[in-house]
Amino acid sequence: MRSLPTEYLSKHFECILDSLPDGLFISDPQGTTVRVNRMYEHLTGLTQESLKGKNVRALVEEGVFDYVLNPEIVATGKPATHVQTLRNGKQLVLSGFPVFNESGKLVLVVTFARDTTLLMQMSEQMTEQRRLIEQMNGQLAFIAQEQAKTPEPVFESPLMTSLMATLRRVAETDATVLILGETGVGKDVFGRLVHSYSHRHDKMLLKVDCGGISETLTESEMFGYMPGAFTGASSKGKAGYFEIADGGTVFLDEIGELPLAMQSRLLRVLQDGEIVRVGSSSPRNIDVRIIAATNRDLSQCVDKGTFRRDLYYRLNVAILRIPPLRERPEDIRPLARQFLQMYTAKYRKVATFMDVVLEMLTRYSWPGNVRELQNLVHSLVITHKGPLIAPRDLPSYISGGSQEKGAISLPLPTARRPLKQIMAELERDFLLRAIEEYGSIRKVADLFQINRSTIFRKIQECSDIPQDGRRKEEAAGEENGGTHR
């Protein structure tokens, strides 16, 4: 290929300078301005005509800008960089370079200028993008963690056995699921179970609190928006919950609180599998499974006009009704033990329930359901001293009044049990309380005129409470004449 002659390049040299993306300022060794390009004129508002022939030092004295690189580069013969502030306050990053002739003599200084405002904007945009990426990664990690630790519910009641069988059958389909139940029964737990048992279990489960989003933001949060769709909207737009969870499951908690305007939009998702972003007229196809939950009676909401009838029928496909805790007292003991194990492990404590305490918990009505029971056990683990949780440690509304020091009251059992077993458990609980109160098995043996080995045997007999290694070692030490601390 034939190379272009130097004369051809010289002819188009001016156009080449004006095509550069950076501002260009050329001066001679004395500091006289020789040439600026079009980008420099655009950045500074100064023209070639107003600058040509003027000395850079004079321009500094006139206040056109506050600093020039020419004298420094002429003195050192080396490239230099500096920030320059113009009269209007704009800042430029200057990068200057010396130009030498064939004899090595410096003949020109070429300075490139870049707008720091634009650089700062780009830097801020990159910082914001990194923040958003980190935020999204954090959200995805949290969602994955939440899904990974979805616990199997603990139950012994026939009601829950039947419910779990239905849940497993429903989960295997892609049908919309409506979970009904009072506040605190654990609707979100069962919603996560439906997802974990489904073929979408390896995809995202996105929980949306329909009552916790501002009504003015609900539409944009759930369905997304286009760039500049409203004041304050991102210039890049934003995907909504349904797009983010595409391929997975959207769990709409407290769907009874969803505004009517959003109910019609949700109906389109259920009917057509489409969403339309705010500010757009083009629908987008999405593939999500809907799990909804509420503590409201939706049929009454339909009659009152606060919930769309057609949406109600769309949701009323696979219904899971979670019974309140008062209707399944058989589940209270295993749930209480599960929460106790969870929180003692979390706080590295040792605690166990006296049987009389579990009996009292079983007889309580639990208006706050499983959540109330969990919160109570959490509080007991945090505040209780010693390994044994006794009736006096319970709130008076559960224990039926304050317990006198050292007294144990046993409510009548709710299931058939031999009197011998009940009395053995009562005797064991009494001895454990006494050991906790008086500090050692020796003192209890002296006080009640009983052999220490007999105390140890009665504590171990008929016990469904696992004895941790520390308690065994302490009790064994007591048998050998030690002291229980």
C-alpha positions as CSV (number, residue, x, y, z in Angstrom):
1,M,0.0,0.0,0.0
2,R,1.4,3.4,-1.0
3,S,2.1,5.8,1.9
4,L,0.7,9.3,1.8
5,P,3.2,12.1,1.1
6,T,4.1,14.4,4.0
7,E,2.7,17.3,1.9
8,Y,-0.7,15.7,2.0
9,L,-0.7,15.3,5.8
10,S,0.5,18.9,6.2
11,K,-2.4,20.1,4.0
12,H,-4.9,18.5,6.3
13,F,-3.0,19.1,9.6
14,E,-5.6,21.7,10.8
15,C,-8.5,19.3,10.3
16,I,-6.5,16.6,12.1
17,L,-6.1,18.9,15.1
18,D,-9.8,19.8,15.2
19,S,-10.8,16.1,15.1
20,L,-9.0,15.4,18.4
21,P,-11.4,14.6,21.3
22,D,-9.2,16.5,23.8
23,G,-8.5,20.2,23.9
24,L,-5.1,21.2,22.4
25,F,-3.0,24.3,23.2
26,I,0.3,24.7,21.2
27,S,2.8,27.4,22.3
28,D,6.4,28.2,21.5
29,P,9.4,28.2,23.9
30,Q,8.7,31.9,24.7
31,G,5.1,31.1,25.7
32,T,3.4,32.6,22.7
33,T,0.2,30.9,21.7
34,V,0.5,29.2,18.3
35,R,-2.7,27.2,17.9
36,V,-5.7,25.8,19.7
37,N,-8.1,23.3,18.3
38,R,-11.9,23.3,18.1
39,M,-12.3,21.1,21.2
40,Y,-10.2,23.6,23.3
41,E,-12.5,26.4,22.1
42,H,-15.5,24.3,23.1
43,L,-14.1,23.5,26.6
44,T,-12.9,27.0,27.5
45,G,-15.1,29.4,25.4
46,L,-11.9,31.0,24.1
47,T,-11.4,31.3,20.4
48,Q,-8.3,30.8,18.2
49,E,-8.5,34.4,17.1
50,S,-8.6,35.8,20.7
51,L,-5.6,33.6,21.8
52,K,-3.3,33.5,18.8
53,G,-0.1,35.5,19.4
54,K,-0.8,36.1,23.1
55,N,1.7,35.0,25.7
56,V,0.6,32.5,28.2
57,R,2.0,34.5,31.1
58,A,0.0,37.5,30.1
59,L,-3.1,35.4,29.9
60,V,-2.5,34.3,33.5
61,E,-2.1,37.9,34.6
62,E,-5.3,38.8,32.9
63,G,-7.1,36.1,34.8
64,V,-8.1,34.0,31.8
65,F,-6.8,31.0,33.7
66,D,-4.7,30.5,36.8
67,Y,-1.8,28.3,35.6
68,V,0.1,27.2,32.5
69,L,2.6,24.4,31.9
70,N,4.7,26.1,29.3
71,P,7.4,27.7,31.6
72,E,7.8,24.4,33.6
73,I,8.2,22.3,30.5
74,V,10.6,24.7,28.8
75,A,12.7,24.8,32.0
76,T,12.8,21.0,32.5
77,G,12.3,19.6,29.0
78,K,10.0,17.0,30.5
79,P,6.3,16.3,30.4
80,A,4.1,17.8,33.2
81,T,0.6,17.6,34.5
82,H,-1.5,20.1,36.5
83,V,-5.1,21.2,37.1
84,Q,-6.0,24.6,35.6
85,T,-9.0,26.7,36.7
86,L,-10.6,29.0,34.1
87,R,-12.2,32.4,34.8
88,N,-15.7,30.9,34.9
89,G,-14.6,28.3,37.5
90,K,-14.4,25.3,35.2
91,Q,-11.4,23.1,35.9
92,L,-9.3,21.4,33.3
93,V,-6.6,18.7,33.7
94,L,-3.6,19.7,31.6
95,S,-1.0,17.3,30.3
96,G,1.9,19.0,28.6
97,F,4.7,17.6,26.4
98,P,7.9,19.1,24.9
99,V,8.5,18.9,21.1
100,F,12.1,18.8,19.9
101,N,13.6,19.3,16.5
102,E,16.3,17.2,14.8
103,S,19.0,19.0,16.8
104,G,17.3,18.2,20.1
105,K,16.3,21.8,20.6
106,L,12.8,22.4,22.2
107,V,10.7,24.1,19.6
108,L,7.1,23.7,20.8
109,V,5.0,22.8,23.9
110,V,1.9,20.8,23.3
111,T,-0.7,20.8,26.1
112,F,-3.8,18.6,26.1
113,A,-6.8,19.7,28.2
114,R,-9.6,17.6,29.6
115,D,-12.7,18.7,31.5
116,T,-12.5,17.5,35.1
117,T,-16.3,18.0,35.4
118,L,-16.9,15.4,32.8
119,L,-14.3,13.1,34.4
120,M,-15.9,13.6,37.8
121,Q,-19.3,12.8,36.4
122,M,-17.9,9.6,34.8
123,S,-16.2,8.7,38.0
124,E,-19.4,9.3,40.0
125,Q,-21.4,7.2,37.5
126,M,-18.9,4.4,37.8
127,T,-19.0,4.6,41.6
128,E,-22.8,4.5,41.5
129,Q,-22.8,1.5,39.1
130,R,-20.4,-0.3,41.4
131,R,-22.7,0.5,44.4
132,L,-25.7,-0.8,42.6
133,I,-23.8,-4.0,41.5
134,E,-22.7,-4.6,45.1
135,Q,-26.2,-3.9,46.4
136,M,-27.7,-6.4,43.9
137,N,-25.0,-9.0,44.7
138,G,-25.8,-8.5,48.4
139,Q,-29.5,-8.9,47.8
140,L,-29.0,-12.0,45.7
141,A,-26.7,-13.4,48.4
142,F,-29.3,-12.7,51.1
143,I,-32.0,-14.3,49.0
144,A,-29.9,-17.3,48.4
145,Q,-29.1,-17.5,52.1
146,E,-32.7,-17.2,53.0
147,Q,-33.7,-19.9,50.6
148,A,-31.0,-22.2,51.8
149,K,-32.0,-22.0,55.4
150,T,-35.8,-22.5,54.9
151,P,-36.6,-24.8,57.9
152,E,-39.0,-27.7,57.9
153,P,-41.9,-26.8,60.2
154,V,-42.1,-28.8,63.4
155,F,-45.5,-30.3,64.1
156,E,-47.3,-33.3,65.7
157,S,-51.0,-32.3,65.1
158,P,-53.2,-34.1,62.6
159,L,-54.2,-30.7,61.2
160,M,-50.6,-29.8,60.2
161,T,-49.9,-33.3,58.9
162,S,-52.8,-32.9,56.5
163,L,-51.8,-29.4,55.6
164,M,-48.2,-30.4,54.7
165,A,-49.5,-33.3,52.5
166,T,-51.6,-30.8,50.6
167,L,-48.7,-28.3,50.4
168,R,-46.4,-30.9,48.8
169,R,-49.0,-31.8,46.2
170,V,-49.7,-28.2,45.3
171,A,-46.0,-27.2,45.2
172,E,-45.3,-29.7,42.4
173,T,-47.6,-27.8,40.1
174,D,-47.2,-24.2,38.8
175,A,-50.6,-23.2,40.2
176,T,-51.0,-19.9,42.0
177,V,-51.1,-20.5,45.7
178,L,-53.1,-18.5,48.2
179,I,-52.0,-18.9,51.9
180,L,-54.5,-17.9,54.5
181,G,-54.0,-17.5,58.2
182,E,-54.0,-15.2,61.2
183,T,-51.1,-13.0,61.9
184,G,-48.1,-14.9,63.3
185,V,-49.0,-18.4,62.0
186,G,-45.9,-18.4,59.7
187,K,-47.4,-17.8,56.3
188,D,-44.0,-16.8,54.9
189,V,-42.5,-20.0,56.2
190,F,-45.0,-22.0,54.2
191,G,-44.6,-19.8,51.2
192,R,-40.9,-20.5,51.1
193,L,-41.7,-24.2,51.5
194,V,-44.0,-24.2,48.5
195,H,-41.1,-22.6,46.5
196,S,-38.5,-25.1,47.8
197,Y,-40.6,-28.1,46.9
198,S,-41.3,-26.8,43.4
199,H,-39.3,-27.3,40.2
200,R,-38.3,-23.6,40.5
201,H,-36.5,-24.2,43.8
202,D,-33.1,-23.4,42.2
203,K,-34.4,-20.0,41.0
204,M,-35.1,-16.8,42.9
205,L,-37.8,-16.4,45.5
206,L,-38.6,-12.7,45.8
207,K,-40.8,-11.7,48.7
208,V,-42.8,-8.5,48.3
209,D,-44.6,-6.9,51.3
210,C,-47.6,-5.4,49.6
211,G,-48.5,-3.4,52.7
212,G,-44.9,-2.0,53.2
213,I,-44.5,-0.2,49.9
214,S,-45.6,3.4,49.5
215,E,-48.7,3.5,47.3
216,T,-47.0,6.1,45.0
217,L,-44.1,3.7,44.5
218,T,-45.9,0.4,44.3
219,E,-46.4,0.4,40.5
220,S,-42.8,1.3,39.7
221,E,-41.3,-1.1,42.2
222,M,-43.4,-4.0,41.1
223,F,-43.5,-3.5,37.4
224,G,-40.4,-1.3,36.8
225,Y,-40.2,1.9,34.8
226,M,-38.6,3.3,31.6
227,P,-35.8,6.0,31.6
228,G,-37.2,9.4,32.6
229,A,-40.7,8.0,33.3
230,F,-41.2,10.4,36.1
231,T,-39.4,13.0,38.2
232,G,-36.5,11.4,39.9
233,A,-36.5,8.3,37.8
234,S,-33.2,6.8,36.8
235,S,-31.9,7.8,33.4
236,K,-31.4,4.1,32.7
237,G,-34.8,2.9,33.9
238,K,-35.3,0.1,36.4
239,A,-36.6,-3.5,36.3
240,G,-39.5,-4.3,38.6
241,Y,-39.9,-7.2,41.0
242,F,-41.5,-9.5,38.4
243,E,-38.7,-9.0,35.9
244,I,-36.1,-9.5,38.5
245,A,-37.7,-12.8,39.6
246,D,-38.3,-14.0,36.0
247,G,-38.2,-17.8,36.0
248,G,-38.6,-18.0,39.8
249,T,-41.3,-17.2,42.3
250,V,-42.9,-14.0,43.6
251,F,-44.3,-14.2,47.1
252,L,-46.9,-11.4,47.6
253,D,-47.3,-11.1,51.4
254,E,-50.4,-9.3,52.7
255,I,-51.9,-9.1,49.3
256,G,-55.1,-7.9,50.8
257,E,-53.5,-4.5,51.3
258,L,-52.6,-4.1,47.6
259,P,-54.2,-0.9,46.1
260,L,-57.0,-1.5,43.7
261,A,-55.1,0.1,40.8
262,M,-52.3,-2.4,41.3
263,Q,-54.7,-5.3,41.6
264,S,-55.7,-4.8,37.9
265,R,-52.0,-4.8,36.9
266,L,-51.5,-8.0,38.9
267,L,-54.5,-9.6,37.2
268,R,-52.7,-9.1,33.8
269,V,-49.7,-10.9,35.1
270,L,-51.8,-13.9,36.2
271,Q,-53.9,-13.9,33.0
272,D,-51.4,-13.2,30.3
273,G,-47.9,-13.5,31.9
274,E,-47.1,-9.9,30.9
275,I,-46.0,-6.7,32.6
276,V,-45.8,-3.2,31.3
277,R,-43.2,-0.8,32.8
278,V,-44.3,2.6,33.9
279,G,-43.8,5.0,30.9
280,S,-44.0,2.2,28.3
281,S,-46.7,0.9,26.1
282,S,-45.0,-2.3,25.1
283,P,-45.7,-5.4,27.2
284,R,-42.9,-7.8,28.4
285,N,-43.4,-11.5,28.8
286,I,-42.4,-12.9,32.2
287,D,-42.5,-16.4,33.7
288,V,-43.1,-16.3,37.4
289,R,-45.1,-18.3,39.9
290,I,-47.3,-16.3,42.2
291,I,-47.7,-17.2,45.9
292,A,-49.9,-14.8,47.8
293,A,-50.7,-14.6,51.5
294,T,-53.0,-12.6,53.7
295,N,-54.6,-12.6,57.1
296,R,-57.7,-10.9,55.7
297,D,-61.0,-12.6,54.6
298,L,-60.7,-11.8,50.9
299,S,-64.4,-12.7,50.2
300,Q,-65.4,-10.0,52.7
301,C,-63.0,-7.6,51.0
302,V,-64.7,-8.4,47.7
303,D,-68.1,-7.6,49.2
304,K,-66.8,-4.3,50.5
305,G,-65.3,-3.4,47.2
306,T,-61.7,-3.2,48.4
307,F,-60.6,-6.3,46.5
308,R,-61.3,-7.1,42.8
309,R,-63.6,-10.1,42.4
310,D,-61.9,-11.3,39.2
311,L,-58.5,-11.2,41.0
312,Y,-60.0,-13.1,43.9
313,Y,-61.1,-15.9,41.7
314,R,-57.7,-16.0,39.9
315,L,-56.0,-16.4,43.3
316,N,-58.6,-18.9,44.6
317,V,-57.0,-21.9,42.9
318,A,-54.8,-23.7,45.4
319,I,-55.6,-22.6,49.0
320,L,-53.6,-23.4,52.1
321,R,-55.3,-22.5,55.4
322,I,-52.9,-22.5,58.3
323,P,-54.7,-23.2,61.5
324,P,-54.0,-20.9,64.5
325,L,-51.8,-22.4,67.3
326,R,-54.8,-22.6,69.7
327,E,-56.4,-25.1,67.4
328,R,-53.3,-27.4,67.4
329,P,-52.0,-27.5,70.9
330,E,-50.1,-30.7,70.1
331,D,-47.6,-28.5,68.2
332,I,-46.7,-26.2,71.1
333,R,-44.3,-28.5,72.8
334,P,-42.2,-29.3,69.7
335,L,-42.2,-25.7,68.6
336,A,-41.1,-24.5,72.0
337,R,-38.3,-27.0,72.1
338,Q,-37.2,-26.1,68.6
339,F,-37.1,-22.4,69.4
340,L,-35.2,-23.1,72.7
341,Q,-32.6,-25.1,70.8
342,M,-32.3,-22.4,68.2
343,Y,-31.7,-19.6,70.6
344,T,-29.6,-21.4,73.1
345,A,-27.3,-22.4,70.2
346,K,-27.3,-18.8,69.0
347,Y,-26.4,-17.3,72.4
348,R,-24.3,-20.3,73.6
349,K,-26.4,-20.9,76.6
350,V,-27.7,-24.0,78.3
351,A,-31.4,-24.1,79.2
352,T,-34.3,-26.5,79.4
353,F,-38.0,-26.4,80.1
354,M,-39.5,-27.9,83.2
355,D,-42.4,-30.2,82.2
356,V,-44.8,-28.0,84.1
357,V,-43.7,-25.0,82.0
358,L,-44.4,-26.9,78.8
359,E,-47.8,-27.9,80.2
360,M,-48.6,-24.2,80.9
361,L,-47.5,-23.2,77.4
362,T,-49.8,-25.9,76.0
363,R,-52.8,-24.5,77.9
364,Y,-52.3,-20.9,76.8
365,S,-54.4,-19.6,73.8
366,W,-51.5,-17.8,71.9
367,P,-53.4,-15.0,70.2
368,G,-50.1,-14.0,68.5
369,N,-49.7,-17.6,67.3
370,V,-46.2,-19.1,66.5
371,R,-44.6,-15.7,66.3
372,E,-45.7,-15.0,69.9
373,L,-44.3,-18.3,71.1
374,Q,-41.0,-17.7,69.3
375,N,-40.7,-14.2,70.8
376,L,-41.4,-15.5,74.3
377,V,-38.8,-18.3,74.0
378,H,-36.3,-15.8,72.6
379,S,-36.9,-13.5,75.6
380,L,-36.6,-16.3,78.1
381,V,-33.2,-17.4,76.7
382,I,-31.9,-13.9,76.7
383,T,-33.1,-12.9,80.2
384,H,-33.1,-16.2,82.2
385,K,-30.3,-17.2,84.5
386,G,-29.6,-20.8,85.1
387,P,-30.2,-23.9,83.1
388,L,-33.9,-24.5,84.2
389,I,-36.8,-22.5,83.0
390,A,-39.5,-22.7,85.7
391,P,-43.1,-21.4,86.0
392,R,-42.0,-18.3,87.8
393,D,-40.0,-17.3,84.7
394,L,-43.2,-17.1,82.6
395,P,-45.3,-14.0,82.2
396,S,-48.2,-13.9,84.7
397,Y,-50.8,-14.1,81.8
398,I,-49.4,-17.5,81.0
399,S,-48.6,-18.9,84.5
400,G,-51.8,-17.6,85.9
401,G,-50.2,-15.3,88.4
402,S,-46.8,-14.8,90.1
403,Q,-45.2,-17.9,91.5
404,E,-44.2,-17.9,95.1
405,K,-40.5,-18.6,95.7
406,G,-39.9,-22.3,95.7
407,A,-43.5,-23.2,94.8
408,I,-44.4,-25.4,91.9
409,S,-48.0,-25.8,90.6
410,L,-48.8,-28.5,88.2
411,P,-51.8,-27.9,85.9
412,L,-53.9,-30.9,85.0
413,P,-52.5,-32.8,82.0
414,T,-54.3,-32.6,78.7
415,A,-53.5,-36.2,77.6
416,R,-53.8,-39.6,79.3
417,R,-50.7,-40.3,81.3
418,P,-50.0,-42.7,84.3
419,L,-50.1,-41.0,87.7
420,K,-46.8,-42.6,88.6
421,Q,-45.1,-40.9,85.6
422,I,-46.7,-37.6,86.4
423,M,-45.5,-37.8,90.1
424,A,-42.0,-38.9,89.0
425,E,-41.7,-35.9,86.7
426,L,-43.1,-33.6,89.4
427,E,-40.5,-35.0,91.9
428,R,-37.7,-34.6,89.4
429,D,-38.7,-31.0,88.6
430,F,-38.9,-30.2,92.3
431,L,-35.5,-31.5,92.9
432,L,-34.0,-29.6,90.0
433,R,-35.6,-26.4,91.2
434,A,-34.2,-27.1,94.7
435,I,-30.7,-27.7,93.4
436,E,-30.9,-24.4,91.4
437,E,-32.2,-22.6,94.5
438,Y,-29.8,-23.9,97.1
439,G,-26.7,-24.3,94.9
440,S,-25.7,-28.0,95.5
441,I,-27.0,-31.5,95.6
442,R,-25.4,-31.9,99.1
443,K,-27.5,-29.1,100.6
444,V,-30.7,-30.5,99.0
445,A,-29.9,-34.0,100.4
446,D,-29.3,-32.6,103.9
447,L,-32.4,-30.4,103.7
448,F,-34.8,-33.1,102.5
449,Q,-33.0,-36.0,104.3
450,I,-32.3,-38.0,101.1
451,N,-29.2,-39.7,99.7
452,R,-27.3,-37.9,97.0
453,S,-27.3,-40.9,94.7
454,T,-31.1,-41.1,95.1
455,I,-31.4,-37.5,94.0
456,F,-29.3,-38.1,91.0
457,R,-31.3,-41.2,90.0
458,K,-34.7,-39.4,90.4
459,I,-33.4,-36.5,88.2
460,Q,-32.5,-39.0,85.4
461,E,-35.6,-41.2,85.6
462,C,-38.5,-40.7,83.3
463,S,-36.8,-37.6,81.7
464,D,-37.5,-36.6,78.2
465,I,-35.1,-33.7,78.6
466,P,-31.6,-34.4,77.2
467,Q,-28.9,-33.9,79.8
468,D,-26.0,-31.9,78.4
469,G,-22.5,-33.0,79.2
470,R,-21.9,-30.2,81.7
471,R,-24.9,-31.1,83.8
472,K,-23.8,-34.8,83.9
473,E,-20.3,-33.9,84.9
474,E,-21.6,-31.6,87.7
475,A,-24.1,-34.2,89.0
476,A,-21.4,-36.9,88.9
477,G,-19.2,-34.5,90.8
478,E,-21.9,-34.1,93.4
479,E,-22.1,-37.8,93.9
480,N,-18.4,-37.8,94.7
481,G,-18.9,-35.0,97.3
482,G,-18.5,-32.0,95.0
483,T,-20.6,-28.9,94.9
484,H,-23.1,-27.8,92.2
485,R,-22.4,-24.2,91.3
